[in-house]
Amino acid sequence: MIELTVLGIGNVLMRDDGVGVRVLERVRQVRDWPDAVEFVDGGAGGLNLINVLEAAERLVVFDSAEMNLAPGEHRVITPRQFGDAPAEHRASMHDAPFSETLALVSRFFHEPELVRVLAIQPKVVDYGRALSDELTAAMDHVTAAGVRLVEQTCGRTKTA
């Protein structure tokens, strides 16, 4: 049974927007994870994630987020911290923001009991596959944060 879903979100054809998927790939390769941990490449996200979110018991998400930080800086946030920001201040950079998709699932379907998002500040969201120099330089640090978050979430009991 899958107890933890680790979801990487981002469009790898839009430079730093794809950082969530890149972190997912790196975290998955760091070690052998328990069978109860599932890694999902969520692509550009949006409403296509409804089935993944509905099935998740616990959820860790890696995604780019505009937070007015230096490129490559990151924060672990909860869904409550998304708030009702206007479109120009949304936490997700995708057409159907992750926060709205999660809210839809929570309202009409099964809500994950625990959700944590490793939000990473991008620098360049434009056509291209390469991460910006700043994000490339930050990847070891961001990956380590992702590993810690997955390990911490794996260790939580169902009531945590």
N, CA, C and O of each residue as an XYZ file, in Angstrom:
640
protein
N       0.834     -1.181      0.000
C       0.000      0.000      0.000
C       0.886      1.255      0.000
O       1.862      1.335      0.745
N       0.536      2.211     -0.830
C       1.287      3.455     -0.917
C       0.860      4.362      0.236
O      -0.312      4.718      0.359
N       1.826      4.729      1.079
C       1.545      5.610      2.209
C       1.994      7.044      1.960
O       1.476      7.980      2.568
N       2.972      7.210      1.054
C       3.492      8.538      0.762
C       3.664      8.683     -0.743
O       4.332      7.875     -1.389
N       3.054      9.721     -1.288
C       3.231     10.063     -2.692
C       4.141     11.284     -2.761
O       3.879     12.307     -2.128
N       5.210     11.161     -3.536
C       6.133     12.269     -3.755
C       5.902     12.725     -5.195
O       6.075     11.957     -6.141
N       5.509     13.984     -5.338
C       5.069     14.519     -6.618
C       5.981     15.654     -7.058
O       6.157     16.635     -6.335
N       6.554     15.519     -8.238
C       7.344     16.600     -8.826
C       6.510     17.280     -9.896
O       5.969     16.621    -10.783
N       6.405     18.598     -9.811
C       5.589     19.350    -10.763
C       6.477     20.336    -11.510
O       7.358     20.967    -10.927
N       6.229     20.455    -12.807
C       6.937     21.460    -13.586
C       7.072     21.059    -15.033
O       7.048     19.878    -15.378
N       7.213     22.050    -15.863
C       7.393     21.851    -17.294
C       8.891     21.933    -17.590
O       9.472     23.018    -17.565
N       9.511     20.792    -17.868
C      10.958     20.751    -18.085
C      11.369     21.443    -19.389
O      12.562     21.603    -19.647
N      10.412     21.848    -20.201
C      10.707     22.606    -21.424
C      10.668     24.107    -21.179
O      10.850     24.896    -22.106
N      10.430     24.503    -19.923
C      10.357     25.927    -19.556
C      11.384     26.260    -18.471
O      11.081     26.940    -17.491
N      12.591     25.765    -18.674
C      13.742     26.057    -17.833
C      13.462     25.820    -16.340
O      13.199     24.683    -15.947
N      13.513     26.865    -15.504
C      13.404     26.692    -14.055
C      12.025     26.221    -13.613
O      11.880     25.726    -12.495
N      11.019     26.361    -14.453
C       9.699     25.841    -14.099
C       9.753     24.330    -13.884
O       8.941     23.780    -13.140
N      10.703     23.659    -14.531
C      10.831     22.212    -14.408
C      11.614     21.737    -13.209
O      11.873     20.540    -13.087
N      12.001     22.635    -12.314
C      12.850     22.252    -11.193
C      12.185     21.203    -10.289
O      12.887     20.362     -9.728
N      10.881     21.227    -10.133
C      10.208     20.239     -9.284
C      10.397     18.822     -9.791
O      10.616     17.899     -9.006
N      10.312     18.648    -11.099
C      10.520     17.327    -11.707
C      11.991     16.927    -11.581
O      12.299     15.766    -11.311
N      12.897     17.885    -11.777
C      14.342     17.597    -11.658
C      14.703     17.173    -10.234
O      15.500     16.254    -10.043
N      14.121     17.838     -9.237
C      14.380     17.457     -7.841
C      13.806     16.069     -7.577
O      14.454     15.250     -6.924
N      12.619     15.797     -8.065
C      12.009     14.465     -7.906
C      12.952     13.386     -8.425
O      13.192     12.391     -7.740
N      13.491     13.573     -9.630
C      14.388     12.576    -10.224
C      15.609     12.353     -9.343
O      16.030     11.215     -9.139
N      16.172     13.423     -8.825
C      17.378     13.303     -8.002
C      17.079     12.652     -6.654
O      17.840     11.799     -6.197
N      15.981     13.044     -6.015
C      15.624     12.458     -4.713
C      15.350     10.962     -4.865
O      15.765     10.163     -4.024
N      14.663     10.589     -5.922
C      14.346      9.169     -6.159
C      15.621      8.337     -6.266
O      15.634      7.180     -5.845
N      16.690      8.901     -6.818
C      17.926      8.157     -7.061
C      18.891      8.143     -5.879
O      19.879      7.409     -5.901
N      18.622      8.937     -4.858
C      19.549      9.058     -3.727
C      19.713      7.755     -2.968
O      20.809      7.436     -2.507
N      18.634      7.002     -2.836
C      18.674      5.762     -2.053
C      17.527      4.863     -2.467
O      16.682      5.243     -3.278
N      17.509      3.667     -1.900
C      16.363      2.778     -2.086
C      15.303      3.196     -1.092
O      15.523      3.163      0.119
N      14.156      3.589     -1.606
C      13.060      4.036     -0.755
C      12.133      2.862     -0.473
O      12.068      1.932     -1.277
N      11.412      2.880      0.648
C      10.454      1.802      0.935
C       9.396      1.690     -0.171
O       9.091      2.664     -0.860
N       8.852      0.494     -0.322
C       7.807      0.272     -1.325
C       6.577      1.141     -1.076
O       5.791      1.376     -1.994
N       6.404      1.613      0.138
C       5.244      2.446      0.486
C       5.386      3.887     -0.006
O       4.479      4.700      0.175
N       6.535      4.202     -0.634
C       6.766      5.542     -1.173
C       6.677      5.470     -2.695
O       7.375      4.686     -3.339
N       5.811      6.297     -3.248
C       5.602      6.346     -4.695
C       6.082      7.699     -5.219
O       5.735      8.742     -4.663
N       6.872      7.681     -6.279
C       7.359      8.903     -6.913
C       6.586      9.110     -8.205
O       6.500      8.206     -9.036
N       6.015     10.321     -8.377
C       5.176     10.618     -9.540
C       5.670     11.900    -10.215
O       5.778     12.949     -9.581
N       5.964     11.795    -11.505
C       6.289     12.967    -12.317
C       4.955     13.574    -12.739
O       4.254     13.018    -13.585
N       4.609     14.712    -12.151
C       3.324     15.344    -12.414
C       3.324     16.266    -13.619
O       2.318     16.914    -13.906
N       4.447     16.330    -14.326
C       4.517     17.204    -15.487
C       4.142     18.627    -15.115
O       4.514     19.118    -14.050
N       3.407     19.282    -15.992
C       3.031     20.680    -15.764
C       1.900     20.831    -14.754
O       1.449     21.946    -14.493
N       1.439     19.724    -14.186
C       0.445     19.806    -13.109
C      -0.952     20.067    -13.606
O      -1.366     19.544    -14.640
N      -1.672     20.872    -12.872
C      -3.038     21.214    -13.242
C      -4.032     20.138    -12.865
O      -3.774     19.295    -12.006
N      -5.157     20.184    -13.516
C      -6.256     19.272    -13.190
C      -5.935     17.822    -13.518
O      -6.638     16.922    -13.058
N      -4.895     17.574    -14.301
C      -4.476     16.199    -14.580
C      -4.016     15.482    -13.318
O      -3.882     14.258    -13.318
N      -3.774     16.220    -12.251
C      -3.282     15.626    -11.008
C      -4.389     15.179    -10.060
O      -4.096     14.640     -8.992
N      -5.635     15.385    -10.418
C      -6.732     15.060     -9.503
C      -6.654     13.617     -9.021
O      -6.777     13.370     -7.821
N      -6.454     12.660     -9.919
C      -6.410     11.251     -9.516
C      -5.232     10.965     -8.586
O      -5.367     10.194     -7.636
N      -4.092     11.576     -8.851
C      -2.917     11.380     -7.996
C      -3.182     11.945     -6.606
O      -2.895     11.291     -5.604
N      -3.726     13.155     -6.542
C      -3.985     13.795     -5.254
C      -5.068     13.061     -4.467
O      -4.967     12.913     -3.249
N      -6.087     12.611     -5.157
C      -7.180     11.905     -4.486
C      -6.699     10.596     -3.868
O      -7.184     10.199     -2.809
N      -5.759      9.929     -4.511
C      -5.274      8.638     -4.016
C      -4.223      8.776     -2.920
O      -3.934      7.804     -2.224
N      -3.652      9.956     -2.755
C      -2.539     10.143     -1.815
C      -3.013     10.134     -0.364
O      -3.970     10.820     -0.005
N      -2.332      9.350      0.458
C      -2.569      9.395      1.907
C      -1.793     10.565      2.502
O      -2.343     11.397      3.224
N      -0.510     10.607      2.184
C       0.367     11.711      2.552
C       1.059     12.157      1.276
O       1.305     11.348      0.382
N       1.371     13.439      1.190
C       1.853     13.998     -0.063
C       3.003     14.967      0.176
O       2.905     15.878      0.998
N       4.092     14.756     -0.554
C       5.201     15.704     -0.613
C       5.274     16.176     -2.055
O       5.267     15.368     -2.984
N       5.344     17.493     -2.238
C       5.366     18.084     -3.578
C       6.628     18.917     -3.738
O       7.009     19.667     -2.839
N       7.273     18.777     -4.893
C       8.391     19.639     -5.276
C       7.896     20.497     -6.430
O       7.398     19.969     -7.424
N       8.029     21.824     -6.309
C       7.519     22.711     -7.351
C       8.240     24.049     -7.297
O       8.741     24.460     -6.250
N       8.285     24.721     -8.441
C       8.783     26.090     -8.466
C       7.695     27.006     -7.927
O       6.505     26.732     -8.080
N       8.111     28.085     -7.303
C       7.138     29.013     -6.739
C       7.737     30.409     -6.691
O       8.881     30.591     -6.274
N       6.964     31.379     -7.115
C       7.398     32.771     -7.035
C       7.180     33.264     -5.611
O       6.046     33.463     -5.173
N       8.296     33.461     -4.891
C       8.223     33.860     -3.488
C       9.035     35.120     -3.215
O       9.212     35.508     -2.061
N       9.521     35.750     -4.257
C      10.364     36.938     -4.115
C      11.609     36.664     -3.293
O      12.023     37.490     -2.480
N      12.206     35.492     -3.510
C      13.463     35.116     -2.870
C      14.553     35.092     -3.932
O      14.281     35.282     -5.118
N      15.764     34.862     -3.508
C      16.855     34.678     -4.464
C      16.636     33.352     -5.204
O      16.160     32.387     -4.605
N      16.974     33.296     -6.482
C      16.811     32.047     -7.242
C      17.518     30.882     -6.560
O      18.669     30.993     -6.138
N      16.805     29.764     -6.463
C      17.352     28.573     -5.832
C      17.020     28.455     -4.358
O      17.143     27.371     -3.790
N      16.600     29.546     -3.720
C      16.174     29.437     -2.324
C      14.871     28.658     -2.283
O      14.115     28.637     -3.255
N      14.619     28.028     -1.168
C      13.429     27.182     -1.062
C      12.832     27.279      0.332
O      13.485     27.690      1.290
N      11.572     26.885      0.407
C      10.834     26.861      1.666
C       9.939     25.632      1.671
O       9.439     25.219      0.625
N       9.738     25.051      2.840
C       8.724     24.007      3.001
C       7.471     24.707      3.489
O       7.476     25.365      4.530
N       6.404     24.558      2.730
C       5.152     25.232      3.065
C       4.011     24.222      3.116
O       4.128     23.098      2.627
N       2.923     24.646      3.710
C       1.708     23.833      3.789
C       0.637     24.464      2.904
O       0.769     25.625      2.515
N      -0.418     23.721      2.581
C      -1.485     24.297      1.750
C      -2.091     25.567      2.338
O      -2.498     26.452      1.585
N      -2.161     25.678      3.653
C      -2.721     26.885      4.268
C      -1.912     28.130      3.925
O      -2.440     29.242      3.929
N      -0.649     27.942      3.633
C       0.214     29.077      3.315
C       0.046     29.573      1.881
O       0.574     30.626      1.527
N      -0.689     28.820      1.049
C      -0.976     29.295     -0.301
C      -1.885     30.507     -0.243
O      -1.721     31.451     -1.015
N      -2.841     30.481      0.671
C      -3.781     31.588      0.810
C      -4.607     31.801     -0.447
O      -4.664     30.938     -1.323
N      -5.231     32.934     -0.522
C      -6.046     33.305     -1.671
C      -5.348     34.424     -2.439
O      -5.939     35.469     -2.708
N      -4.100     34.192     -2.783
C      -3.321     35.221     -3.461
C      -3.899     35.515     -4.836
O      -4.391     34.612     -5.512
N      -3.841     36.776     -5.251
C      -4.273     37.095     -6.612
C      -3.380     36.392     -7.621
O      -2.290     35.933     -7.279
N      -3.841     36.308     -8.868
C      -3.143     35.544     -9.907
C      -1.667     35.900    -10.005
O      -0.839     35.012    -10.206
N      -1.315     37.166     -9.869
C       0.088     37.538    -10.027
C       0.946     37.151     -8.828
O       2.169     37.281     -8.885
N       0.329     36.675     -7.740
C       1.082     36.266     -6.556
C       0.844     34.810     -6.176
O       1.104     34.428     -5.036
N       0.368     34.009     -7.082
C       0.106     32.603     -6.772
C       1.395     31.853     -6.496
O       2.459     32.211     -7.001
N       1.285     30.803     -5.682
C       2.459     30.000     -5.350
C       2.870     29.105     -6.510
O       4.060     28.838     -6.675
N       1.937     28.639     -7.307
C       2.275     27.773     -8.422
C       2.351     28.585     -9.703
O       1.685     29.612     -9.841
N       3.166     28.119    -10.635
C       3.359     28.856    -11.877
C       2.676     28.167    -13.053
O       3.052     28.415    -14.199
N       1.703     27.327    -12.812
C       1.068     26.550    -13.875
C      -0.331     27.075    -14.155
O      -0.904     27.806    -13.346
N      -0.878     26.698    -15.310
C      -2.178     27.206    -15.739
C      -3.268     26.971    -14.694
O      -3.997     27.900    -14.348
N      -3.385     25.767    -14.198
C      -4.308     25.479    -13.097
C      -3.419     25.291    -11.874
O      -2.850     24.215    -11.692
N      -3.289     26.299    -11.046
C      -2.344     26.227     -9.931
C      -2.570     25.013     -9.043
O      -3.701     24.589     -8.804
N      -1.450     24.464     -8.558
C      -1.520     23.307     -7.675
C      -2.439     23.579     -6.499
O      -3.206     22.704     -6.100
N      -2.373     24.773     -5.942
C      -3.197     25.096     -4.771
C      -4.681     24.960     -5.093
O      -5.451     24.476     -4.264
N      -5.087     25.378     -6.280
C      -6.497     25.263     -6.663
C      -6.890     23.814     -6.931
O      -7.994     23.395     -6.583
N      -5.996     23.054     -7.544
C      -6.277     21.639     -7.796
C      -6.405     20.887     -6.477
O      -7.313     20.073     -6.312
N      -5.504     21.156     -5.541
C      -5.573     20.518     -4.222
C      -6.851     20.918     -3.494
O      -7.486     20.073     -2.863
N      -7.237     22.182     -3.568
C      -8.473     22.639     -2.922
C      -9.690     21.936     -3.514
O     -10.613     21.570     -2.785
N      -9.696     21.750     -4.818
C     -10.790     21.036     -5.483
C     -10.879     19.597     -4.994
O     -11.963     19.111     -4.672
N      -9.743     18.919     -4.940
C      -9.713     17.538     -4.453
C     -10.172     17.487     -3.002
O     -10.951     16.609     -2.631
N      -9.699     18.418     -2.179
C     -10.071     18.441     -0.762
C     -11.566     18.668     -0.565
O     -12.171     18.144      0.371
N     -12.141     19.445     -1.450
C     -13.563     19.761     -1.308
C     -14.482     18.641     -1.788
O     -15.519     18.380     -1.179
N     -14.100     17.979     -2.881
C     -15.012     17.027     -3.504
C     -14.578     15.568     -3.430
O     -15.380     14.677     -3.709
N     -13.339     15.308     -3.064
C     -12.818     13.947     -3.070
C     -12.113     13.666     -1.749
O     -12.376     14.325     -0.743
N     -11.222     12.691     -1.758
C     -10.425     12.328     -0.585
C      -9.261     13.304     -0.442
O      -8.480     13.488     -1.375
N      -9.150     13.915      0.706
C      -8.069     14.867      0.969
C      -6.876     14.152      1.603
O      -7.059     13.412      2.569
N      -5.663     14.350      1.087
C      -4.500     13.766      1.769
C      -4.441     14.259      3.202
O      -4.734     15.422      3.479
N      -4.058     13.368      4.118
C      -4.029     13.765      5.533
C      -2.856     14.676      5.867
O      -2.882     15.379      6.876
N      -1.839     14.667      5.034
C      -0.670     15.505      5.273
C      -0.121     15.947      3.920
O       0.100     15.117      3.038
N       0.098     17.246      3.753
C       0.664     17.781      2.515
C       1.772     18.762      2.878
O       1.567     19.686      3.665
N       2.947     18.548      2.295
C       4.067     19.467      2.441
C       4.604     19.752      1.046
O       4.713     18.853      0.213
N       4.936     21.012      0.806
C       5.439     21.435     -0.495
C       6.832     22.027     -0.315
O       7.023     22.954      0.471
N       7.802     21.486     -1.047
C       9.115     22.104     -1.127
C       9.040     23.049     -2.312
O       9.114     22.628     -3.467
N       8.890     24.341     -2.007
C       8.736     25.376     -3.026
C      10.106     25.980     -3.314
O      10.816     26.394     -2.398
N      10.474     26.026     -4.600
C      11.793     26.482     -5.016
C      11.649     27.725     -5.882
O      10.895     27.730     -6.854
N      12.376     28.777     -5.524
C      12.321     30.035     -6.266
C      13.039     29.894     -7.614
O      14.233     29.596     -7.638
N      12.332     30.102     -8.739
C      12.979     30.062    -10.049
C      13.624     31.406    -10.386
O      13.371     32.416     -9.729
N      14.453     31.395    -11.413
C      14.973     32.652    -11.963
C      14.419     32.864    -13.366
O      13.921     33.944    -13.683
N      14.506     31.827    -14.215
C      14.123     31.945    -15.623
C      13.006     30.960    -15.934
O      13.183     29.748    -15.819
N      11.859     31.490    -16.327
C      10.766     30.651    -16.812
C      10.521     31.079    -18.255
O       9.773     32.015    -18.538
N      11.176     30.363    -19.145
C      11.129     30.672    -20.571
C      11.493     29.393    -21.313
O      11.940     28.425    -20.699
N      11.307     29.384    -22.613
C      11.580     28.186    -23.397
C      13.026     27.755    -23.260
O      13.947     28.569    -23.339
N      13.208     26.462    -23.054
C      14.534     25.867    -22.935
C      14.515     24.762    -21.904
O      13.646     24.732    -21.033
N      15.471     23.852    -21.998
C      15.516     22.707    -21.088
C      16.472     22.916    -19.911
O      16.293     22.300    -18.861
N      17.467     23.761    -20.068
C      18.492     23.918    -19.031
C      17.989     24.800    -17.893
O      17.343     25.826    -18.109
N      18.306     24.367    -16.682
C      18.042     25.223    -15.524
C      18.977     26.427    -15.578
O      20.047     26.355    -16.181
N      18.584     27.522    -14.957
C      19.456     28.685    -14.846
C      20.706     28.291    -14.058
O      20.707     27.294    -13.336
N      21.758     29.078    -14.205
C      22.995     28.809    -13.467
C      22.748     28.794    -11.957
O      23.330     27.987    -11.233
N      21.884     29.690    -11.494
C      21.604     29.769    -10.057
C      20.916     28.498     -9.541
O      21.266     27.994     -8.474
N      19.955     27.992    -10.284
C      19.287     26.769     -9.845
C      20.191     25.551     -9.980
O      20.169     24.657     -9.134
N      20.990     25.520    -11.050
C      21.951     24.428    -11.202
C      22.891     24.389    -10.002
O      23.172     23.317     -9.467
N      23.376     25.551     -9.579
C      24.285     25.627     -8.430
C      23.597     25.223     -7.124
O      24.256     24.728     -6.209
N      22.291     25.427     -7.027
C      21.546     25.134     -5.800
C      21.022     23.702     -5.730
O      20.501     23.299     -4.689
N      21.144     22.922     -6.805
C      20.481     21.614     -6.863
C      20.915     20.643     -5.771
O      20.073     19.911     -5.250
N      22.192     20.607     -5.404
C      22.606     19.692     -4.331
C      21.923     20.063     -3.022
O      21.445     19.190     -2.296
N      21.877     21.346     -2.724
C      21.254     21.825     -1.487
C      19.731     21.565     -1.509
O      19.163     21.113     -0.515
N      19.089     21.848     -2.630
C      17.641     21.637     -2.758
C      17.321     20.144     -2.701
O      16.338     19.742     -2.079
N      18.151     19.322     -3.352
C      17.935     17.873     -3.314
C      18.048     17.352     -1.887
O      17.240     16.526     -1.462
N      19.039     17.825     -1.148
C      19.189     17.399      0.249
C      17.955     17.780      1.069
O      17.501     17.009      1.914
N      17.422     18.969      0.811
C      16.195     19.379      1.508
C      15.030     18.468      1.124
O      14.204     18.121      1.969
N      14.966     18.083     -0.143
C      13.913     17.168     -0.590
C      14.030     15.801      0.061
O      13.027     15.221      0.476
N      15.240     15.288      0.151
C      15.465     13.991      0.803
C      15.034     14.065      2.257
O      14.336     13.174      2.743
N      15.445     15.122      2.963
C      15.054     15.276      4.376
C      13.537     15.318      4.526
O      12.980     14.689      5.426
N      12.873     16.059      3.647
C      11.416     16.176      3.726
C      10.741     14.828      3.506
O       9.803     14.481      4.224
N      11.207     14.066      2.524
C      10.624     12.736      2.274
C      10.901     11.821      3.460
O      10.005     11.106      3.908
N      12.123     11.832      3.971
C      12.444     10.991      5.127
C      11.601     11.362      6.336
O      11.087     10.477      7.021
N      11.450     12.639      6.610
C      10.630     13.082      7.748
C       9.178     12.659      7.563
O       8.532     12.211      8.509
N       8.675     12.800      6.359
C       7.275     12.465      6.102
C       7.062     10.961      6.138
O       6.003     10.498      6.560
N       8.061     10.184      5.698
C       7.963      8.718      5.798
C       7.865      8.290      7.252
O       7.163      7.332      7.575
N       8.565      8.995      8.127
C       8.627      8.618      9.531
C       7.429      9.052     10.349
O       7.290      8.643     11.502
N       6.569      9.865      9.782
C       5.403     10.349     10.542
C       4.357      9.254     10.668
O       4.147      8.452      9.758
N       3.717      9.249     11.809
C       2.625      8.308     11.973
C       1.388      8.871     11.291
O       1.374     10.039     10.903
N       0.376      8.078     11.145
C      -0.839      8.511     10.464
C      -1.469      9.719     11.143
O      -2.189     10.468     10.482
N      -1.234      9.940     12.418
C      -1.851     11.060     13.124
C      -0.973     12.297     13.146
O      -1.389     13.341     13.647
N       0.247     12.195     12.606
C       1.163     13.350     12.646
C       0.726     14.455     11.710
O       1.385     15.490     11.626
